[in-house]
Amino acid sequence: MEKKLYRVTENKQLCGVCGGFAEYFKLDPTLVRVGWAIVSLFAGAGVLAYIVCALIVPEKPKEIGNDI
């Protein structure tokens, strides 16, 4: 089965972007959220990247389910 990046609908804090990245890379969602926050604080582009991902990355269909 081909891996696809989705925003998750369950276990999300804002829009499900970090949860989707965590599921895609098989990581703990909390680690991804902390990493994204650190990048946002130091690099500054993390907030903009999150907004772009929230708009572009499709939401995970209900029939696929969550693997986190």
N, C-alpha and C positions, 0 to 999 in steps of 0.2 A: 504494500500500500504506500502510496506517495505521501510524504509529509507535507502539510500545508500550515501556514501561519494564520491563526485566527485570534481574535479577541475572545476571551472566555466570558461566559455569562454567569458562571458560578465562581465563587472564591475570588471576586474582584473587589478592588478598593475604589477605583475611580471609573475607568472605562474598560478595564480588563486587558489592557495592553501588556503590562508586566506579567500577568498570569499567562497570557498567550505565549510570550517569549519563553517563560519558564517551562511551559508544557512542550514547546517546540524543541528546546535544547535539553529537556529532561533535567531541570534544575529546580531547587526549592524557590517558590515564588517570593518568599521574603528576601532571599539573597538578591534576586533580580531587582526587587523594589529598592533595597538599600543601595545597590550598585547604581541604579538609575538616579537616585537622589544625590549620591556623591558626584556623579558626572554632571548633574544639573547644577550643583553648587559651584563646582570648580571650572567646568567648561562653559556653562551658561546656555548651551544649545540643547540641553536635555529636555527642558520644558517645551520648546518649540518642536523637537523631535517627537515627544509624547503626543502633542496635539495633532501633528501630521499623521502619526501612526493611528491615533484614535479615529481620524477621518478616513484613512485609506484602507487599513486592515479590516477585512470583513468579520462580522460577528460569527462565532461558531454555531453551526446549525444544531438544533436540539437532538436530532437523530444520531449525531456522531458521538456525543457524550464527552465527559471530561476525563483525562488521563492523569491529572495531577495527583 
